[in-house]
Amino acid sequence: MSRETLVHAFHDGKLYEFERADEHKASVFGGPTPRKITGQAFGPKPLHRIACLCGLDIPALSRANVHELPLVFGMHYDGCGLSYRVKGRDEIEILRIKPAESLDNWPYQNFPPLIPYVPLQLKNSPRELSFEEFAARFTTDIGYESTEFIVCVPEPATIGLSFWGDWCNVTIIFECDLQRQEITSFAMAD
């Protein structure tokens, strides 16, 4: 039986799909955010690490000297638009976050401070795909092929946590500039 694809990454005409692994791996879903967060102020609620992809799994990351790519999003920030720069293994610098103030009941009451930690492995070998074919996999319009590296995380069904409660057709999108190590994240609803 096939496992749920938790993370979908697209680069240079190739699709990388990540699923739950049965043992510890370098790429992960959820877990704690980087220890040091600098730059623009936000809060009071924390940001969430949605995933962290390892350069060993995606050659484009290694070639860009990106050993780990933390994918961070403001789950407690209604309509979050977030841009940040990766600065080493344990630090990110917030370049822009809007809104910068969190809500107590967003995305719903008692949403946890951490996404459940799930080790990830590649589901299969990367396969060739056009951007249009990649974008068609999601119920939301993820836009145009305007970025070097894009990661999409739809609402997960098998981690024991709903991202959006009753809203199920929402995808978190990460547009990544690997050379500058800058990431923009936002959510798109159906």
C-alpha positions in Angstrom: 0.0 0.0 0.0 1.3 3.4 -0.9 2.0 6.0 1.8 0.7 9.6 1.7 3.0 12.0 0.0 3.6 14.7 2.6 6.0 17.0 0.7 6.2 17.7 -3.0 9.3 19.4 -4.3 9.9 20.6 -7.9 13.2 21.7 -9.5 14.5 21.8 -13.0 11.7 19.6 -14.5 12.0 17.0 -11.7 9.5 16.0 -9.1 10.7 14.8 -5.6 8.0 13.2 -3.4 8.6 12.6 0.3 6.7 10.1 2.4 6.9 8.9 6.0 10.0 6.8 6.8 10.2 4.0 9.3 13.5 5.1 10.7 15.4 8.4 11.4 16.3 10.3 8.2 17.9 13.6 7.5 14.7 15.0 5.8 11.8 15.5 8.2 8.3 16.7 8.5 7.4 18.9 11.5 9.5 19.1 14.7 11.1 22.2 16.2 12.0 25.4 14.3 15.6 26.5 14.1 17.0 27.6 17.5 17.7 31.2 16.5 15.3 33.4 14.7 16.4 37.0 13.9 15.2 39.8 11.8 11.7 41.3 11.7 9.8 40.9 15.0 6.6 38.8 15.2 4.5 37.1 17.8 3.7 36.3 20.4 3.0 32.8 19.0 5.9 30.9 17.4 6.4 30.0 13.7 6.1 26.3 12.7 8.6 24.1 10.9 6.5 22.4 8.3 9.5 20.3 7.0 13.2 20.3 6.6 14.7 18.9 3.4 18.2 17.5 3.3 20.7 18.1 0.5 21.5 14.4 0.4 17.9 13.8 -0.9 17.9 16.6 -3.5 21.1 17.2 -5.5 20.1 20.8 -6.4 20.3 21.6 -2.7 23.8 20.2 -2.3 25.0 21.9 -5.5 23.8 25.2 -4.0 25.7 24.4 -0.8 22.4 24.0 1.1 22.8 21.1 3.5 19.4 21.6 5.2 16.4 23.6 3.8 14.1 24.5 6.7 10.5 25.2 5.5 8.9 27.5 8.0 5.4 29.0 8.1 3.3 31.1 10.4 0.4 28.7 11.2 -0.9 31.1 13.9 -0.9 34.0 11.5 -4.1 34.4 9.4 -3.1 34.9 5.8 0.6 34.6 6.6 3.1 35.8 4.0 6.6 35.0 5.2 10.0 35.6 3.6 13.2 34.5 5.4 16.9 33.8 4.8 18.6 30.6 5.9 21.8 31.5 7.9 23.5 28.2 8.8 22.0 25.1 10.3 20.3 26.7 13.3 19.4 30.2 12.3 16.9 31.9 10.0 16.5 35.7 9.5 12.9 36.9 9.0 13.0 39.4 6.1 9.2 40.0 6.1 6.1 38.6 7.8 2.6 39.8 7.3 0.7 39.9 9.5 3.3 40.1 12.2 0.9 39.5 15.1 -0.4 36.0 15.8 -3.9 35.0 16.7 -4.9 32.8 19.7 -7.5 30.9 17.8 -5.9 30.6 14.3 -6.0 28.3 12.5 -8.3 26.9 15.2 -8.5 26.8 19.0 -5.6 24.9 20.8 -3.5 24.5 17.7 -0.2 23.0 19.0 3.2 24.8 19.1 4.9 22.0 17.2 3.9 20.0 14.1 4.4 16.2 14.8 7.9 15.1 13.9 7.9 12.5 11.1 11.1 11.3 9.4 10.8 11.6 5.6 12.2 9.5 2.7 12.0 9.9 -1.0 8.9 8.0 -2.2 10.5 7.0 -5.5 13.2 8.2 -7.8 12.8 11.8 -9.0 10.8 11.8 -12.2 10.6 14.3 -15.1 7.6 16.5 -15.1 6.6 19.8 -16.6 5.7 22.7 -14.2 2.1 22.5 -15.5 1.9 18.8 -14.6 3.3 19.6 -11.2 0.9 22.4 -10.5 -2.1 20.3 -11.7 -1.5 17.9 -8.8 -2.9 20.4 -6.4 -6.5 21.7 -6.0 -5.1 25.2 -5.5 -3.6 27.5 -8.1 0.1 27.5 -7.1 0.9 30.1 -9.7 3.5 30.2 -12.5 6.9 28.7 -12.8 8.7 31.8 -11.5 11.1 30.3 -9.0 14.1 28.1 -9.0 12.8 25.5 -6.5 9.3 25.1 -5.2 7.9 22.9 -2.5 4.2 22.3 -1.9 2.7 20.8 1.3 -1.1 20.0 1.1 -3.2 19.3 4.1 -1.8 16.1 5.6 -4.1 13.2 6.4 -1.9 10.8 8.3 0.2 12.8 10.9 -2.5 13.0 13.6 -3.0 16.7 13.2 -5.1 18.8 10.9 -3.4 22.0 9.7 -6.6 23.9 8.9 -9.5 22.1 10.8 -12.5 22.1 8.5 -10.6 23.7 5.7 -9.0 20.8 3.8 -8.0 22.2 0.4 -5.2 24.4 1.4 -1.6 24.0 0.3 1.4 25.7 1.9 3.8 26.8 -0.9 7.5 27.5 -0.5 9.3 29.4 -3.2 13.0 29.0 -2.8 16.0 31.0 -4.2 18.8 28.5 -3.5 21.7 30.8 -4.4 20.5 33.6 -2.0 19.1 31.0 0.5 15.9 32.9 0.7 12.4 31.4 1.0 9.0 32.8 0.6 6.1 30.9 2.1 2.3 31.4 1.9 -0.8 29.3 1.8 -3.3 29.0 -1.1 -6.9 27.8 -0.6 -9.1 26.2 -3.2 
